[in-house]
Amino acid sequence: MSRPPVVFVSHGSPDILLQATDAVACWRNLGRHLPVPRGILAVSAHWQANLPTLSLAEAPRTLHDFRGFPPALQGMTYPAPGAPALALRARELLLAGGLAAETVAERGLDHGAWVPLMALYPEARVPICQLSLSRGGPAEHLALGRALAPLRDEGILILASGAITHNFAWLDWQARPGQSPLPRAQAFTDWVGDCLAEGRIDALADYRSTPLGAEAHPSEEHFLPLFVAMGAAGGASESTTTLPPERLRPAFTYGALAMDVYVWGDA
C-alpha cells in the first residue's frame, strides 16, 4: 500500500452535495486518484472539545447537524464502519507526544466529515474515526498534527475538513455560477496559498494579525483543521521540512466561501 497523503478540504455549505459545483467534481476526481487507505482519521471544524477527543464508535451515525437546508440532505447517510482501534492508536500517539487526549464511546460523523467523504470515497467502505479539535489555537493544532504524523506510515489517510474563509456576513446566498468572488475573500485565500507554497507556517499561525485574518474567520474553528494538516504533513519534528502541498482551486461558493483543497503527498 502506498503511503496516504494528508488532505485538507474546504467543506463548504451542507447543501453542496445537491449542487453541480466545481468543488464536488474536484473531490470526486481527487478520490479517484487517492490510494485506498487502511483507515481514515477525520478532523472536522464541527467538533470541538476541551481536549482532543476520539470516537470509538463501531458504526458511526451520520449526523445532520444543520438547519434550514433542503430536506433531501436529511436522507443522506454515510454508513462507513468505525475504527475504534485507530482511535486508540491515535490517542496513544497524542499521549506519547505530551498531549492530553480522551475517547468517547459513541460519536457520529458530522457534516464536516461525511459531506466531502461522500464524494471522495462514495462506497463508504474505509473504516473511519473522527477526532475533535481542542479549545487551543494554531500552535496547539500544529502540535496535534505532528503527533499524529506516524499514522501515515501505518496506511492511514488524515483528512482535515474546515474552511479557508468562513464569514457568513461575506456570503451572497443568491450568487450565480461563475460569479466573481468577493475581493476580500479572494485576497485572503491567495495569501493562505502563498504562505503554504512558501512554507511560511509562522505567518499562517499569526493570521489574525493580518489585515483580513480576523474578518475571514470571526471564530477560529474552521481554520484550525488546516494547522492539523500542516502538522501531520510536516512530521513529528518541528524542524522537519516538507514539500509544498498541491493546491486545488474549485470555484468559490456563495460568492465568498473559498473551496480550496490542499494535498500533501510524497515526492
C-alpha positions as CSV (number, residue, x, y, z in Angstrom):
1,M,0.0,0.0,0.0
2,S,1.3,3.4,-0.9
3,R,1.7,6.0,1.9
4,P,-1.5,8.0,2.1
5,P,-1.3,11.8,1.8
6,V,-2.6,14.4,4.2
7,V,-5.7,16.2,2.7
8,F,-7.3,19.4,3.7
9,V,-10.7,20.2,2.2
10,S,-12.8,23.3,2.5
11,H,-16.2,21.6,3.0
12,G,-18.4,24.5,2.2
13,S,-22.1,24.6,3.0
14,P,-24.0,21.4,3.8
15,D,-26.1,21.7,0.6
16,I,-23.0,21.5,-1.7
17,L,-23.8,17.8,-2.5
18,L,-27.1,18.9,-4.0
19,Q,-25.4,21.3,-6.4
20,A,-23.3,20.8,-9.5
21,T,-20.3,22.6,-8.1
22,D,-16.7,22.6,-9.1
23,A,-15.9,21.6,-5.5
24,V,-17.8,18.3,-5.6
25,A,-16.4,17.5,-9.0
26,C,-12.9,18.2,-7.6
27,W,-13.5,15.9,-4.6
28,R,-14.7,13.1,-6.9
29,N,-11.7,13.4,-9.1
30,L,-9.3,13.6,-6.2
31,G,-10.9,10.4,-4.7
32,R,-10.3,8.6,-8.0
33,H,-6.6,9.3,-7.7
34,L,-6.1,8.9,-3.9
35,P,-4.9,5.5,-2.7
36,V,-7.5,3.5,-0.8
37,P,-6.2,3.7,2.8
38,R,-6.4,1.2,5.6
39,G,-8.4,3.8,7.6
40,I,-9.3,7.5,7.7
41,L,-8.8,9.8,10.6
42,A,-11.1,12.8,10.1
43,V,-10.7,16.1,11.9
44,S,-13.6,18.4,11.4
45,A,-14.4,22.0,12.3
46,H,-17.7,20.9,13.6
47,W,-16.5,19.0,16.7
48,Q,-14.6,20.9,19.4
49,A,-14.0,19.6,22.9
50,N,-11.9,20.7,25.8
51,L,-9.3,18.1,24.9
52,P,-8.7,16.3,21.6
53,T,-11.3,13.5,21.7
54,L,-11.5,10.4,19.6
55,S,-14.7,8.4,18.8
56,L,-14.7,4.7,19.5
57,A,-17.9,4.2,17.5
58,E,-18.1,0.8,15.8
59,A,-20.7,2.1,13.3
60,P,-20.7,6.0,13.4
61,R,-24.1,7.6,12.8
62,T,-24.5,10.2,10.1
63,L,-25.1,13.5,12.0
64,H,-27.3,16.0,10.3
65,D,-26.0,18.9,12.4
66,F,-27.5,21.8,10.5
67,R,-30.8,23.6,10.0
68,G,-32.6,25.4,7.2
69,F,-31.3,23.3,4.3
70,P,-33.2,21.2,1.8
71,P,-34.9,18.1,3.3
72,A,-33.0,15.9,0.8
73,L,-29.9,16.3,3.0
74,Q,-31.7,14.6,5.9
75,G,-32.0,11.4,3.9
76,M,-28.3,11.2,3.1
77,T,-26.2,8.7,5.1
78,Y,-22.5,7.7,5.1
79,P,-22.5,4.2,6.5
80,A,-18.8,3.6,6.8
81,P,-17.6,1.3,9.5
82,G,-15.9,2.8,12.6
83,A,-12.3,2.4,13.5
84,P,-12.0,2.0,17.3
85,A,-8.5,0.5,17.0
86,L,-7.4,3.6,15.1
87,A,-8.9,5.8,17.8
88,L,-6.9,4.0,20.5
89,R,-3.7,4.2,18.3
90,A,-4.2,7.9,17.7
91,R,-4.7,8.5,21.4
92,E,-1.5,6.6,22.1
93,L,0.4,8.9,19.7
94,L,-1.1,12.0,21.3
95,L,-0.1,10.9,24.8
96,A,3.4,10.0,23.6
97,G,3.6,13.5,22.2
98,G,2.8,15.0,25.6
99,L,-0.8,15.9,24.6
100,A,-3.7,15.0,26.8
101,A,-6.5,13.2,24.9
102,E,-9.8,11.5,25.5
103,T,-12.1,9.0,23.9
104,V,-15.9,8.7,23.8
105,A,-17.8,5.6,23.2
106,E,-20.2,6.9,20.6
107,R,-20.0,9.9,18.4
108,G,-21.3,10.1,14.8
109,L,-19.8,11.8,11.7
110,D,-20.7,15.5,11.5
111,H,-21.2,17.1,8.1
112,G,-17.7,18.4,8.0
113,A,-16.6,14.8,7.7
114,W,-19.3,13.0,5.8
115,V,-20.1,15.6,3.2
116,P,-16.6,15.5,1.5
117,L,-16.3,11.8,2.1
118,M,-19.5,11.2,0.1
119,A,-17.5,12.4,-2.9
120,L,-14.0,11.2,-2.0
121,Y,-14.9,7.6,-1.1
122,P,-18.6,7.2,-2.1
123,E,-18.6,3.4,-1.4
124,A,-18.2,4.1,2.4
125,R,-16.1,1.0,2.9
126,V,-13.0,2.5,4.5
127,P,-13.1,2.4,8.4
128,I,-13.2,5.9,9.8
129,C,-12.5,7.5,13.2
130,Q,-13.3,11.2,13.9
131,L,-11.1,13.4,16.1
132,S,-12.2,16.6,17.7
133,L,-10.4,19.9,17.7
134,S,-9.4,21.2,21.1
135,R,-10.0,24.7,22.6
136,G,-6.5,25.8,21.7
137,G,-5.2,27.8,18.8
138,P,-3.0,27.3,15.8
139,A,0.1,26.2,17.8
140,E,-1.8,23.5,19.7
141,H,-3.3,22.1,16.5
142,L,0.1,22.1,14.7
143,A,1.4,20.0,17.6
144,L,-1.7,17.8,17.4
145,G,-0.9,17.1,13.7
146,R,2.8,16.4,14.3
147,A,1.9,13.8,17.0
148,L,-0.4,12.1,14.5
149,A,2.1,12.1,11.6
150,P,3.2,8.4,12.1
151,L,-0.3,7.3,11.2
152,R,0.6,7.9,7.5
153,D,3.2,5.2,7.7
154,E,0.5,2.8,9.0
155,G,-1.7,3.3,6.0
156,I,-4.0,6.0,7.5
157,L,-5.3,8.9,5.5
158,I,-5.5,12.1,7.6
159,L,-8.4,14.2,6.4
160,A,-8.8,17.7,7.8
161,S,-12.0,19.5,7.0
162,G,-12.6,23.2,7.6
163,A,-12.6,26.4,5.5
164,I,-10.2,28.8,4.1
165,T,-12.8,31.6,4.5
166,H,-15.7,31.4,6.9
167,N,-17.5,34.7,7.3
168,F,-21.3,34.5,6.9
169,A,-21.5,38.3,6.5
170,W,-19.5,37.9,3.3
171,L,-21.8,35.4,1.7
172,D,-24.1,36.1,-1.2
173,W,-26.8,33.3,-1.0
174,Q,-28.0,34.3,-4.5
175,A,-24.6,34.1,-6.1
176,R,-24.6,32.8,-9.7
177,P,-22.2,30.1,-11.0
178,G,-19.2,31.8,-12.4
179,Q,-19.7,35.0,-10.4
180,S,-16.5,36.7,-9.3
181,P,-15.8,36.1,-5.6
182,L,-15.7,38.9,-3.1
183,P,-12.3,40.5,-3.5
184,R,-11.5,40.3,0.3
185,A,-12.2,36.6,0.2
186,Q,-10.1,36.1,-2.8
187,A,-7.2,38.1,-1.3
188,F,-7.2,36.1,1.9
189,T,-7.4,32.8,0.1
190,D,-4.5,33.6,-2.1
191,W,-2.4,34.8,0.9
192,V,-3.0,31.4,2.5
193,G,-2.0,29.7,-0.7
194,D,1.2,31.8,-1.0
195,C,2.1,31.0,2.7
196,L,1.7,27.3,2.2
197,A,3.6,27.3,-1.1
198,E,6.5,29.2,0.6
199,G,6.4,27.3,3.9
200,R,5.6,30.4,6.0
201,I,4.0,28.4,8.8
202,D,4.7,31.1,11.4
203,A,2.9,33.7,9.3
204,L,-0.2,31.4,9.0
205,A,-0.2,30.8,12.7
206,D,-0.3,34.5,13.2
207,Y,-3.0,35.0,10.6
208,R,-5.3,37.0,12.9
209,S,-2.8,39.9,12.9
210,T,-3.1,40.3,9.2
211,P,-5.5,42.8,7.7
212,L,-8.1,40.2,6.7
213,G,-7.4,37.3,9.0
214,A,-10.0,38.0,11.8
215,E,-12.5,39.1,9.2
216,A,-12.1,35.9,7.1
217,H,-12.6,33.9,10.4
218,P,-14.7,35.7,13.0
219,S,-14.2,32.5,15.0
220,E,-11.2,30.1,14.6
221,E,-12.7,26.6,14.4
222,H,-13.0,26.4,10.6
223,F,-9.3,27.4,10.1
224,L,-7.8,25.2,12.8
225,P,-8.1,21.9,10.8
226,L,-5.6,23.4,8.3
227,F,-3.0,23.5,11.1
228,V,-3.6,19.8,12.0
229,A,-3.0,19.0,8.3
230,M,0.2,21.1,8.2
231,G,1.5,19.4,11.3
232,A,0.7,15.9,10.1
233,A,2.3,16.6,6.7
234,G,5.5,18.1,8.3
235,G,6.2,15.1,10.5
236,A,6.9,14.7,14.2
237,S,9.7,17.2,14.4
238,E,9.2,21.0,14.4
239,S,12.3,21.3,12.3
240,T,11.1,18.8,9.6
241,T,10.6,20.3,6.2
242,T,8.0,19.0,3.8
243,L,7.1,19.5,0.2
244,P,4.6,22.3,-0.5
245,P,1.1,20.9,-0.9
246,E,-0.7,20.7,-4.2
247,R,-3.3,23.4,-4.3
248,L,-6.6,22.6,-6.0
249,R,-8.8,25.6,-6.6
250,P,-12.5,24.8,-7.2
251,A,-14.7,27.9,-7.7
252,F,-15.9,29.8,-4.7
253,T,-19.5,29.0,-3.5
254,Y,-21.9,31.7,-2.3
255,G,-19.5,34.3,-3.5
256,A,-17.1,34.2,-0.6
257,L,-16.7,30.6,0.6
258,A,-13.3,29.5,-0.8
259,M,-13.3,25.8,-1.7
260,D,-9.5,25.3,-1.9
261,V,-8.2,21.8,-1.3
262,Y,-4.6,21.0,-0.3
263,V,-2.9,17.7,-0.7
264,W,0.5,16.9,0.9
265,G,2.0,13.8,-0.7
266,D,5.4,12.4,-1.1
267,A,7.9,13.3,-3.9
